[in-house]
Amino acid sequence: MKKLYLLIITWLVFATSQAQWVNNPATNTLLASCDEDATEIILATDPETGDTYVQWMQFDSNGWSPNIQRITQDGAPQWGHEGIHIGGQQFASYSEGVAMAALSGGGVVSCFADYEGHTYAVKINADGTFPWGAQGKQLFGGQGFSRTELLAGTDGGVWALGSDYDATYLCYIEADGTQKPTITLSDVGKSIIFSQMLPNSDNAVFVIYESCLWAYSYYYEKELWVVSYTKEGNQVAPPVRLMAPQTIPGSYYHYVVPDGEGGGYAYLWHAASGSFNTYVFHFDANGVSTIEDINGATVHSDDPENYFLDAYASVDPASHDLFIAYQQTDAASQHECKIYVNRISPTGERLWGDGKVLYDSGTIPCSSLRIDVFEDHSGFSLIFEKGADANGYYTTTEAMGFDLGGTALWTTQLSSNACPKAFCQTSTGFHSGQNIVTWVNVNESALYGQNLLPNGMMGPIPTGCPGPTGFQGEYQYNPEDGSFGALLTWDQPEEEVEFYRIYCTDLGTGEMKEVEIGGADNFYFDPAPIGRFNYQLRAMWAYLDCGLSLPATTPDGQDHVSVTVTAISEASEAPMTTILGIYTLTGQRLQADRLETLSPGVYVLEGLTADGKRIHHKIAVTQE
């Protein structure tokens, strides 16, 4: 009885002392106890509840098996000091590849291959119960005994994917555990492996897969393809090839990220062209490739003396550009470390040329790059591990913030305790004002974590004065004088306001500006140029001593509005006889002068009328 009493006291101390995120980089937030060999850390946040789930792998009585911890938004672990161990199956002594996904509205699913070579999915509710049983659901009719992937659906279900040495298997699992038909991706004489998933419309899924043909030694001739399926197993459209055959090592495989418009980006690094570089591919909501070069767009000009690899990417949902961080290291010794970020458009243009050097450690190693765009699209954060010395075995965790133009905003040390770490394979991305990373401190056999706020601070998410409501924005054009811009409006509050502050971000250039207007107003007209802009509104209340308010919210709960300015009268358009330039809706000029060369999309034409008047037309190019 005494021993039980001491265990209870120990856990109570753990639970109460770790009730929220700490803002001390020397201590960080303890999330769970684990073995010193724990690794393969995956994170996922449920955007509805704000809960974050952390899965890691470690040796247990049933082999190399998963443990999962649930963390509330304020950083409090919920599933004991060791998390919940998945012990319903026997596992191999090595990793077969595992996946984990937070479900919409609560709960988590873990997917893996067991010792017998069968793929399973186990669901855990937020209260720690197993609605599909401790054994979970066997998938794909017993096929697939290796790498797995998961993607949460929009209705509480989840897409599951598994592979063997030859084929990839796919199915949708409803919230109650009902399995839809298994889809098999195969090709005679080739291996369909290293598959990834991204969401498509109507709860369908894109599968981005590698078609591999053995070449020699551990090299394969690889192609990259994308195809889409419905829950019922129907193929939406024929597969589209994103990457032409490249002979590269089998260990180099691709990563994917959604583009915010229903399509996505894929990227991987290899040296098939002679120089080690990272290559980017993009497809639209119809699964059609939008990058002309079938070999992909490089993040940096080829340089035989340097490698550009270890990339991690995030997408700005407003401009839909890819922000990709990558490491440059010298080809001769691979001792130098520079961290670059480049901005790649959906058509593959390197908008920042050869990228921007955001960190240069000289010969001190850096690793585990993580880049995430802020929720309000005003900038991005870069998180990475920095070696304590040239050995790099002991590391600290560093973070930096930048605006969308790449200008530094702040630097923060998330963990100042230099120790050997197993770092998380993913960050959570920004959700409700915070971004979470975790790691295992090998010396202490403990899982730690930290949250990062968009302003570079750590600790609990701050609460402040409520913001105004009814915030809206629309494009305005005055045909009488040809003026145009963005009109912002909001509900007039009953409380007295000293002043309003409006923040505007040019999504094309990343430039930001602030405007202050009187507290009696409830509208503002911004004479913005052609482009796409994000606006945030905050209030300084007259009788509340809490500084500027939280951002104003739109009728659908967003904390910003986006306005596209085209300089086009929606009422009438004069005939255009000469095209002077073709622009995207973000104001970016294209290297094109003929409509037939354009990919499907919406564009702005600048040209002349028959009498020489300069005008603009908006056109939609559709797929024939």
N, C-alpha and C positions, 0 to 999 in steps of 0.2 A: 504493500500500500504506500509506503514511504517513497519507493522508487517511482510509482505512478504519479504521486503528488508532485515530485520534482520535475517530471517530464511536463506536466500540465503547466507548472509555473514557468518553465523555460519557454514553452510556446507562447504563453501569454505575454512574456517580456518581449519576445520576437515580434508578435503581432502588434502590440501597442507601440513599441519603439520605432517600428517601420510603418507608421500609419499614413505617412505622406512622403512625397519626394523631398529630398534634402537639397540644399544649395551649396554644399561644401564639397569641392572636388577631391578633398583628401579622404573623405569617408564614403560618399555615394550611398545609394539605397540598396540594402540587402534584400534580394528577392527570393532566394532559396539556397539551401545547402545542396551540394552535389559532389560527385567524385572529381578528383583532380584531372581525370582524363576526359571529362565532359566536353563535348563540342557539337558541331552541326546545329548551331542555334538559329532558330527561325522565329520571326515575330509577325503578328498580324493584329490589327485593331478593328473592332466592330464600330463603325462610324455612328451607329444608332445609340449604343449604350456607352461608348467611350472606353469599354474594357479592352485591355491588350492581353493577348495570350502569347506566352513564350514557351517554345518547345526546344529541348536539348536531348542529345543522345549520350548514354553512358552505359558501362557494364553493370549488369544486375544478374540475379539468379537465373533469368530467362534469356541471357545473352545481351548483345548490344541493342538496347531498347530505349524507347522514348519516355520522357517525363515532360509534363506540361504544368505551367503555373498561370493562374489568372490574376491580373493586376487591375485594380480599379483606376479610374482616371487620376486620382490623387496619389497613386503610387503604392497602395496597400495590397500586399499579396493575400489571396483568398483561399488557397488550397494547401494549407499547411506549410511547414518549413522545408519540405522536399518536393512540393507539388504533387500531382497525381501521376503515378507510374502506370503505364500500360503493360499489364502483365498477363493478358489473356492468351498470348501466343508465345511460342519459342522463337528466338531470333538467332541469326548467325553470329559469329564472333567478329564480324566486320560489317560495314555499312552497305546495305543494298539500296540506299537512297530512300529518304522519307520526305513527307510533305505535311503541311498543316495549313488550315484556313479557318478564319473566324467567320461565323455565319451571321447573316443579316438578322438582327433582333436578339442575338444572344446564343452562346454555345460555340463549340469548336469541333472540327473534324481532323483526325490524324490518319494518314494513309501510308502504308508500308508493305513490304514483302516479308513474309515470315520464313522460318528455317526450311519449311517444306517447299518454298518457291511459289506460294500463293499470295495474291494481293488482297489486303483487307483495308477497310475503312472503319474507324471507331469514332463515334460521336459522344461528346461529353457536354451535358447541359451546364449552364452557368452555376448551378447549385452542386455540381460535382457528380451527378448521376449519369448513368450510361443508358440512354433510351434505346440504343440498338444492341444492348447487351455488352458484357465485358469482352466477348469475342469479336464483336462488330459484325460487319457484313463482308463476306467473301465476294470479290468482284471478278468480272470478266470470265465467268465460268471456269475459274481456276487457272486461267492463262496469265502471263505477265509475271515475272519473278525478279524484276530489277527495279530500276529508277521509277519513282512515282511523282505525280504533280496533282494539285488541287486548285480549284477556282470556285469561289462562292457564287451561287446563283442569286437571282433577285427575289426569289420566293421562299427563302429559307433552306433550299436544297444546295447541292454542290456537284460540280463536274469533277470526275476523277479520271486520271490517266495513268497507265502503267505500261511498261515495256519489257520485252525480253531481248534476245540477241538479234532477232529478225524483224519484229513488228511492234507497233504501238496499239494499245487498246484504250478505248474511251467509252464512258457511259455517264449518265446523269443519275444522281441519287436524290429522290425527293426527301423532304424534311422528315417524313415518317419512315424512311429507310427503303421505300420501294425503288427498285432499280429499273431504269429504262433500258432499251436494247443496247447490247455491246456493239461498238463500232470498231472494226479492225482496219488499220492502215498498214498495207504491206505492198511489196513490189518484188516480183520474182528476181532472184539474183542479187538483190540489194537489201540492206538493213534500214528500216525506218525507225530511228532512235533519237534520243536527246530532244524529245518533243516538249514544247511549252504551250501554254494556253493564254488567251486573252478574251475578254467578253465581246460578243457581237450583239446585235439588236435582238429584241424579243427573246432574251435568255438563251440565244444560241451561243456558240463558242467558235473562236478561231483556234486552229491547231497549227503551230509553226514548227515544222519538223525537218530533220536532216535525213536526206536520202544518201546512204553511204555505200561505197563499193571499195573493198579492200584493195590497196595498191601494193604496199610492201612494208615490211617491218611493222611498226605501229602507225603507219600513215594510211589514210583513207582518201578516196576521191569523194568529196562531199558536195551536195547541192542543198540549197535551202528553199523550202516550199511553204505555202500557206493554203489552208483549206478551211471551210466552215461547215458546221453541222448543227441541226436542231436536236432538241431533247429526244425526239422520236427516232433519231438515227438517220435522218435524211440529209444528204449532202446539198448544201445551199447552192454552190457553184463549183465548177471544175477547179482543181488545184492550180495555183499560180506559182511559177518559179520566181523566187526573189534573188537567188544567187546562182551564178553559173558554176560549173564544176571547179573545185579548188582542191588540190592535193595537200592536206594538212594533217597533223597528228590527231588521233582520235580523241585525245584529252582536251582539245580546244573545241568548245561548243558554245552555242549562242545563248543570249539573254533577250528578254522581251519586256516592253513597257507600253501601256495603252496611250494613245495620243489625245484622248479627250474628245474626239470627233467620231468615235466608233471604229477607228482603225488602230494601227499600232506601229511601233518601231521594233526592229530586231538588230542586235549588234554582236559581233564577235571579233576576236583578234587572232591573227595568224601571219605567217611569213611566206605565203604562196607566191607573192609577186617579187620576192627577194628581199624586201624590207618588212620588218615586223611592224604592223600597223593595226588599228582598230577600224572595222568596216561597219557602216550603218546602212540599214534597209528600212523602207517604209511602205506600208500598204494602207489604202483607204477603207472606208466602211463596207465597200463591196469586195474587199480582198484583192484589189488591183494595185500592183506596184506603181509607185509614183516617182521612183528614182530611175533615171534613164540608164545609168551605168549598171549593167547586170552584175558587175563585180562589187557593187556597193560604193558608198561615198566614204572616203577616208576622213578621220577626224583631224589629220595632220598631213602635211606634205611628206612623201616618202623620204627617209633619211637613213642610208645604210649604216651610219655610225650610232644610231639611237633606236631604241624600241619604244613603241607607244601602245601600252597594254594595260591590263588590270582595270578595265573601265567599269563605271557604274553610272546609270543615267536616270533622269527624271524629266517629266514633260510639263511645260507651262500650259495649263488647260485653256488659257485665253488665246495665246498666239499659236499654240500647238507645236511649238518648236521643241526640239530635244536639247536638253542641257546635259552634256555628257562629260564626266570627269575621268581623266586617265593619267597614268603615270608615265613619265619619260625616264628611261634609264639607259645608260651608255651600253652599247653593244659589246664593247671590249671586256669590261669587268662587271657590269651591272651593279655598280656600287653607288652611282649617283641617283638622286631622286628629285624630280620636279613634278609637281602636280599641276596639270593643265585642266581647263574647262573650255569646251567649244560649244557653240550654239548652231545646231543643224536644222535647217528647214525641212518640211515634208518632201520637198523636191531634191534634197540632198546638198543644198548650198551650205558651205561653211561660212556662216554669217560673221564669225570672228576670225576669218583667215586661218592662220595656224594656231588658233586658240590663244588663251591668256594664261600666263603663269600665275597661279594664285598662291603657290607655296614652293619654296626652294630650300631643301634641307641640306644641300651639298652632298656629302657622303654618308649622312645619317639616314638609315632606312626609314621609309614610310610605307604604309600599307592600309588595307581595309577601307578604301575610298567609299564614301557614301554621300550622295548629293540629293537634295530634296528641295523642290520649289515651294515657297511659302503659299499658304492657302489664298492670300489676297493677291497673289501674282506680282508682288512688288519686288521679289528677289529670291534668293535661294541660300541654303546653308551647305557647307562642305564639312564633313566629319571624317577624320582619319586617325590612324594609329601612328605615333611618332616614336622611333627608337630612342631609348635613353642614351645609347652610345652607338658606335659603328657596328657593334654586334647585332643589335636590333632585337635581342631576345626579350628584354624588358622594355615595355612601351608605356606611354601615356596616351590619353585620348583627347584629341584636340578638335575644336570646332571654329569655323569662320563663317561670317555672313556677308553677302554681297547683294547689290541691287541687280536689276536685270541687264544692266550694262557692264557688269563685272567689277564695279567699284566697291572696295571693301567698306563694310559698315561696322563690323565688330569682330573681336576674337575672344574666344572663351575656352578655358581648359575644363573639360568635363571630368577628367580623372587625372589628378596630379600624382597619384600613387603609381610609380613605375613598377610594373610586375609582369610576369609572363601571362599572357592572356589568350583565350580562345574567343575571338570576337564574333558577334552575330553576323550571319550571312546577309541579312537585310535590316534596314531600319524600318520603322513603321510608316514613314512619310508623315506629313503634318496633318493632324486631326484635332480639331477644337483647340487650336493654339499651342500644341506641343508635338514634339518629335522624339521618339524613344529609341535608345540604343541599349544593348546589354552585352555583357561579356562574362566569362568565367575567369576568376582570379585563380590560377593554377596553384599558387602557393597556399591559398586559404581554402581551396575546395569549396568555393562559394560563387553563386551567380549574383552579379551586381548589375545595376542599371542606372540610367540617368535620363531625365527629360530635358529637352532644349526648347526654349521659347523663341519665336521669330525675332525678338529683340536681343538675343544672345544670352538672356538670363536663364537660370535654372531654378529649381524649387517648385512649389505649388503654383498652379495656374492662377494668376491674379484675378481678383474680381473688382469691378469698378462701377461707376455710375452707369445706369442703363442709357443706351443710345437712342436717338430719334427713331421713328418708325415710318413705314410707307415710302422708303427711299426708292426712287425710280430715275431712270435716265433714258433719253431718246435723242436720235439725230434730228436736227432742225435745219431746214434750208429756206432761205428767203428769196423767192424768185425775182423780187423787185430790184434788189441790189446785188444778188448773187452771193450774199454772205451765208455762212454755214457754221455749224458747231454742235455742241452737246448741251441739251437742256436738262438740268437736274432739278427734281422736285422732291418734297417730303412733307409729311403731316406736320402741321403747326402744333407744337406741344402746348399744353395748358400751363406748364411751369415756365417761368421766365428764363431766357437764355441770354448770357452775356455776349457770346459770339459763336459762330460755327467755323470749323476749320475743314477745308476740303483738300483731299490728297489725290493727285492725278498722276498716273503712271502711263507713259507712252509705251505700249507693248511692242512697238517696233524697234525703238532705240533703247528702252530701259530707263530713259530720263524721267525724273520725278519733279513735281512742283507742288507747292502748298499755297492755298488761297484762304484768306480770312475774311468773313463777311459778317454783317451785323446780325444780332440775335433776333431781330424782328422779321427777318426774311425767311421764307420757306421755299425759295427757288434760287437757282444760279445758272446763268448761261455762260458756257466756256467757248470762246471763239477758236476752237481747236482746228488744226490743219487736217489734211487727209491722213487717216490712220485709224488705229484701234486703241481705245483708252479704257483704263480701269479707274473708277472713282470710289473713294471712301469718304464718309462724312462723320465727324465727331462734334459734340456740343460741349460747351463750357456752361454748366448750369449756374444760375445766379446764387442759389441758396444751398448748394451741396458742395462741401469742401472735399472733393475727391479728384480734382484735376479734370482733364479731358475725359469725356465719356467713352464707353465702348463704341465700336463702329455702329452707325445706323444700319438697320435691317430693312431688307426689301419685303414686299408682301409675301414672298415665298421663303423668307428666312435667311437669305444670303446677306453677307456683310459688305457687299460691294456691288456695283453695277458696271457693266461693260457696254461701251457705245462705239459703234463703227461709223466714222465720218468719211463720206465718199465724195462730197462736193457735187452731188447729183440732185437735181430737182426730181422729186418723186412724181410730180404732176405732169411734166412734159419734157421731152428730150428732142432737141433739134437734130436733123440729119447730119452725120459726120462723114466727111469726104476724105479726110487724111488722118491716119493714126500716127500720133507722135510718140506714144508710150503705152505700155501695158503694165498694170500694177495689181498686186494682191490686195485684199481688203485691209491688210495691215499697213498699206502704203509702200510696200517693197516693190521696186521696179524690176521687172523680169527682163532677161536677155532674149526677148522675142519681139517680132514685129508682125506676125501673122497669126490669125486666130486658129488655123488648123494645126498649129504646133502645140497648142495648149492642152494640158491634161484636164479632165472634168473638174469643174469648180466654178466659183464666182469671181469675176475680175472687174477692174475699173479701166476703161479705155480713156486715154487723153488724146484729143485730136482737134481738128479744125473743121469748121463748117465751110460751105461754098464761098461765103463772104469773108473768110479768114478769122472768124471768132473762135477762140479757144474754149472747148467744152469738155465735159466728162460724161461717159455713158457707163452704166453697170450692165454686164452681160453674164449669162449663165452658160457654160459649156457643158454639154451632156455627153454621156457615152453613147456611141452609135451602136 
